[in-house]
Amino acid sequence: MSSTLGSRQEPKGNLRSVSLRPGTVFLADCPARLAIEIISSKWAVVTLFALSDGPVRHGELVELIGGVSRKVLTQTLRRLQDNGLVERHAYAEAPPRVEYSLTELGRTLEEPIRRLTDWARANGETVLAFHEAAAERDASSAPSDRPADG
């Protein structure tokens, strides 16, 4: 009996097949691993999503995203710039104005992020319920602070 687990059917066109055999997925030089490293920060994905409607100023991004510090947002924007996903445009005005926007490459992530967001909306409550159940199990199995009777 042959198993299809661990391999995928050969795709049509110029796409290469993807193997799920150990040691072949997400190798250090694998493009998929690079992509995951770039967007692995929750702030990276949220920032990319926040920029999907067009150019936004730093302060507006802080408000739009919520919960991110200015310092962390600045680091996130720089990392996204360094990877070609976001561009910074400084206007020669007084006072200075800087806006951030997605590059053409950054726009290619709009659909995957939108799909991930849709998944989170559809399944977020279920994931939260599992998380809460696990926390309750952990709390009930933790040793008591009281001394044992005896």
One Martini backbone bead per residue (centre of mass of N, CA, C, O) as a GRO file, in nm:
protein
  150
    1MET     BB    1   0.096   0.037   0.025
    2SER     BB    2   0.054   0.364  -0.061
    3SER     BB    3   0.163   0.690   0.029
    4THR     BB    4   0.092   1.049   0.017
    5LEU     BB    5   0.244   1.107   0.250
    6GLY     BB    6   0.512   1.338   0.175
    7SER     BB    7   0.357   1.421  -0.091
    8ARG     BB    8   0.299   1.567  -0.408
    9GLN     BB    9   0.160   1.653  -0.670
   10GLU     BB   10   0.220   1.735  -0.979
   11PRO     BB   11   0.234   2.025  -1.111
   12LYS     BB   12   0.135   2.251  -1.323
   13GLY     BB   13   0.369   2.362  -1.519
   14ASN     BB   14   0.654   2.536  -1.365
   15LEU     BB   15   0.614   2.394  -1.110
   16ARG     BB   16   0.734   2.258  -0.831
   17SER     BB   17   0.760   2.016  -0.629
   18VAL     BB   18   0.663   1.915  -0.296
   19SER     BB   19   0.834   1.798  -0.022
   20LEU     BB   20   0.775   1.623   0.309
   21ARG     BB   21   1.037   1.530   0.371
   22PRO     BB   22   1.275   1.502   0.569
   23GLY     BB   23   1.492   1.781   0.501
   24THR     BB   24   1.317   1.949   0.256
   25VAL     BB   25   1.177   2.148   0.442
   26PHE     BB   26   1.295   2.447   0.521
   27LEU     BB   27   1.555   2.520   0.437
   28ALA     BB   28   1.783   2.764   0.468
   29ASP     BB   29   1.747   2.820   0.132
   30CYS     BB   30   1.445   2.851   0.145
   31PRO     BB   31   1.192   3.054   0.047
   32ALA     BB   32   0.984   2.981   0.267
   33ARG     BB   33   1.165   3.045   0.508
   34LEU     BB   34   1.210   3.339   0.443
   35ALA     BB   35   0.914   3.427   0.454
   36ILE     BB   36   0.867   3.344   0.749
   37GLU     BB   37   1.083   3.525   0.874
   38ILE     BB   38   0.961   3.797   0.782
   39ILE     BB   39   0.645   3.724   0.905
   40SER     BB   40   0.672   3.610   1.211
   41SER     BB   41   0.583   3.867   1.310
   42LYS     BB   42   0.301   4.010   1.416
   43TRP     BB   43   0.378   4.301   1.321
   44ALA     BB   44   0.426   4.247   1.024
   45VAL     BB   45   0.143   4.157   0.939
   46VAL     BB   46  -0.013   4.399   1.054
   47THR     BB   47   0.140   4.615   0.893
   48LEU     BB   48   0.076   4.513   0.612
   49PHE     BB   49  -0.230   4.534   0.648
   50ALA     BB   50  -0.235   4.845   0.717
   51LEU     BB   51  -0.103   4.913   0.417
   52SER     BB   52  -0.328   4.810   0.204
   53ASP     BB   53  -0.478   5.113   0.170
   54GLY     BB   54  -0.208   5.273   0.193
   55PRO     BB   55  -0.061   5.538   0.288
   56VAL     BB   56   0.120   5.586   0.609
   57ARG     BB   57   0.177   5.714   0.902
   58HIS     BB   58   0.325   5.639   1.188
   59GLY     BB   59   0.107   5.740   1.392
   60GLU     BB   60  -0.127   5.598   1.244
   61LEU     BB   61  -0.021   5.313   1.281
   62VAL     BB   62  -0.028   5.300   1.585
   63GLU     BB   63  -0.338   5.341   1.600
   64LEU     BB   64  -0.432   5.119   1.401
   65ILE     BB   65  -0.298   4.877   1.548
   66GLY     BB   66  -0.240   4.857   1.832
   67GLY     BB   67  -0.001   4.777   2.091
   68VAL     BB   68   0.232   4.932   1.960
   69SER     BB   69   0.527   5.055   1.963
   70ARG     BB   70   0.724   5.280   1.815
   71LYS     BB   71   0.982   5.112   1.820
   72VAL     BB   72   0.869   4.847   1.701
   73LEU     BB   73   0.759   4.972   1.442
   74THR     BB   74   1.026   5.075   1.335
   75GLN     BB   75   1.164   4.797   1.321
   76THR     BB   76   0.957   4.669   1.133
   77LEU     BB   77   0.980   4.866   0.896
   78ARG     BB   78   1.282   4.818   0.844
   79ARG     BB   79   1.262   4.515   0.785
   80LEU     BB   80   1.062   4.549   0.547
   81GLN     BB   81   1.249   4.726   0.381
   82ASP     BB   82   1.497   4.528   0.366
   83ASN     BB   83   1.279   4.320   0.205
   84GLY     BB   84   1.091   4.498  -0.004
   85LEU     BB   85   0.781   4.566   0.124
   86VAL     BB   86   0.866   4.862   0.213
   87GLU     BB   87   0.817   5.217   0.187
   88ARG     BB   88   0.985   5.531   0.227
   89HIS     BB   89   0.843   5.868   0.239
   90ALA     BB   90   1.001   6.181   0.224
   91TYR     BB   91   0.900   6.503   0.277
   92ALA     BB   92   0.975   6.842   0.177
   93GLU     BB   93   0.876   6.966   0.474
   94ALA     BB   94   0.704   7.195   0.702
   95PRO     BB   95   0.688   6.963   0.854
   96PRO     BB   96   0.788   6.664   0.841
   97ARG     BB   97   0.699   6.391   0.614
   98VAL     BB   98   0.604   6.041   0.663
   99GLU     BB   99   0.558   5.753   0.454
  100TYR     BB  100   0.401   5.434   0.421
  101SER     BB  101   0.438   5.155   0.187
  102LEU     BB  102   0.378   4.933  -0.043
  103THR     BB  103   0.516   4.738  -0.248
  104GLU     BB  104   0.490   4.530  -0.498
  105LEU     BB  105   0.584   4.295  -0.323
  106GLY     BB  106   0.398   4.351  -0.078
  107ARG     BB  107   0.127   4.309  -0.241
  108THR     BB  108   0.162   3.991  -0.263
  109LEU     BB  109   0.056   3.962   0.055
  110GLU     BB  110  -0.243   4.039   0.074
  111GLU     BB  111  -0.394   3.772   0.022
  112PRO     BB  112  -0.268   3.587   0.239
  113ILE     BB  113  -0.347   3.776   0.475
  114ARG     BB  114  -0.650   3.775   0.422
  115ARG     BB  115  -0.684   3.469   0.460
  116LEU     BB  116  -0.575   3.459   0.749
  117THR     BB  117  -0.788   3.653   0.863
  118ASP     BB  118  -1.033   3.481   0.790
  119TRP     BB  119  -0.949   3.240   0.959
  120ALA     BB  120  -0.945   3.389   1.233
  121ARG     BB  121  -1.242   3.469   1.232
  122ALA     BB  122  -1.357   3.170   1.202
  123ASN     BB  123  -1.140   3.034   1.445
  124GLY     BB  124  -1.077   3.198   1.708
  125GLU     BB  125  -1.277   3.077   1.919
  126THR     BB  126  -1.168   2.789   1.906
  127VAL     BB  127  -0.880   2.848   1.990
  128LEU     BB  128  -0.953   2.981   2.259
  129ALA     BB  129  -1.089   2.733   2.384
  130PHE     BB  130  -0.835   2.556   2.383
  131HIS     BB  131  -0.662   2.744   2.552
  132GLU     BB  132  -0.844   2.745   2.805
  133ALA     BB  133  -0.843   2.438   2.852
  134ALA     BB  134  -0.538   2.415   2.894
  135ALA     BB  135  -0.522   2.607   3.137
  136GLU     BB  136  -0.708   2.438   3.319
  137ARG     BB  137  -0.538   2.180   3.317
  138ASP     BB  138  -0.283   2.309   3.433
  139ALA     BB  139  -0.414   2.411   3.699
  140SER     BB  140  -0.522   2.122   3.798
  141SER     BB  141  -0.213   1.986   3.779
  142ALA     BB  142  -0.100   2.156   3.982
  143PRO     BB  143   0.060   2.195   4.250
  144SER     BB  144   0.010   2.251   4.567
  145ASP     BB  145   0.073   2.488   4.833
  146ARG     BB  146  -0.016   2.284   5.021
  147PRO     BB  147   0.011   2.080   5.264
  148ALA     BB  148   0.009   1.766   5.334
  149ASP     BB  149  -0.168   1.533   5.471
  150GLY     BB  150  -0.033   1.340   5.766
   0.00000   0.00000   0.00000
